[in-house]
């Protein structure tokens, strides 16, 4: 049976050696982090003359065990699965000895079958249950409290040290990371209220200036105390510098507190799994570098976004530099991309937040369908429930009212020949996974193909509300006929500073007009244009490389502190129920991530990931709850204070309970890893 398994494994490896090599590297990398932690316990235990019975990578049952005997190296393979009768030693049937005779060792070195963690087994010490009583002076239980604390703490300490070492290597070689540049600003966020803009660079955070990257901004916000103002010094694009004091907030849809700024993007199209599909939809290919929009040069992604946001046109033409992968020659290509008008603000708390054009709110069109099979992409929403021509805010309100009930939606649908037909379909709204909203499962945008006004609103600090009936069609602006909202916007912008008339029609019998004073066009057109098809862009990167060993040690130490803080915040929010356990990765997820990084990016990025994992494992094991190392240290501190160990039954019960919780969590995380890695 074993021979068949080995033969099958060899065959699969030989057919997929390239993939196997990367998987092996990922497993070895994660295993090294575990070995480092357990080696800390092992080394200090040996130094303290404690008898170490076993050193294992991964958890039982044992896959293979090796121990030095007087007859040579003794191997045990799957002893639990292939037991031998009357075998008190537990060697099993698949055991053999090779090598020269010599002095016997006391420690067996094992590899477990369950790829989760590892352990060091010492005489007189039990991770599960109560401590074994022994008269042996080399027993763990017979050593002073300070010695036992040193043994337990050594694993965490070595994880932190190894994280620093890994990151020192990273910064000696150099790694590209997102710089502390504002990529975008969330409306109504602390950053928006303070006046930060896309393209601003944070050059100082709470007094720290050296080697800042975007993660430093995120962690400063996440770790800020309640109502604590974080001091930032910002360099604007024109070179001027300005000081800010911003209080981080828990923003909608965000896991951690933040300022409301996003990662900066570059102008280079990112790699995707299906490059042909991207080329077909957008005319762009991974690696294309955007140079201009409608004849205007762009130097940064936020410039591109600003031009697109204010385009108010059905399409734009992008020019990009494309490098031929074979000849390596570059050429300038052009591609026309369709645009949508999207709501400028998704968090609609009042009508003032609605997207509008001089108080006119367009109807809604369905851009994408996620979970509502009765709806289709391109459907125009004519009514939802009893509300005709609903605005985005009204759609949200009605959806909430119909949670887990059938909701009728009237839509205008075009067939293959472009003929429009009104029909009624039903959907069943349900609560989102985070439990915060009731959703239909659609992505709405504004209907720009028709000049139909869903509603007019009185926006705060906005234009005067126009007296146009709900559902009316704008037919002319200052005497010029219009057929869609792009025409309406174009004609309004052409008449800046003038008093103009707008004609509308409700039906064949009802028509009318309103007078509009055209002023403050940019403020009073509260909509934004966006690409109709998603265009992925690479993150903006900056090389972070130390000038020498001392500088690398300093950078590695500071980055490890950031990782520790990140791990602390994550665990704190997990306990508080603000982070789902689904967000965590176990060994399967870590190995899958490692495989992806190794196949897609330079090796140094994997070393960076291992530094992060090592720091996180160090923090996880310092949690003062059994069976983690921090829990053992907590019990040892109690023993030191009271002068005697905690009652064995109490300690055993807590130990067992802790292992049940940790085991269940491990199974849950591993299941999610498998689903996410292979089926998602």
Helices and strands as residue ranges (DSSP letters): H 2-15, H 17-47, E 52-69, E 72-77, E 95-98, E 108-122, G 140-142, H 145-173, E 175-177, E 184-185, H 190-194, E 201-205, H 214-222, E 229-235, E 241-247, E 261-262, E 265-269, H 275-282, E 289-293, E 296-297, H 301-309, E 315-323, E 330-343, G 351-353, E 360-362, E 364-369, E 380-384, E 387-388, H 392-401, E 406-414, E 420-428, E 430-431, E 438-439, E 442-446, E 453-456, E 473-477, E 480-481, H 485-494, E 499-505, E 511-517, H 521-524, E 527-531, E 537-539, E 542-544, H 549-575, G 581-583, H 587-600, H 603-621, H 629-642, H 648-674, I 675-679
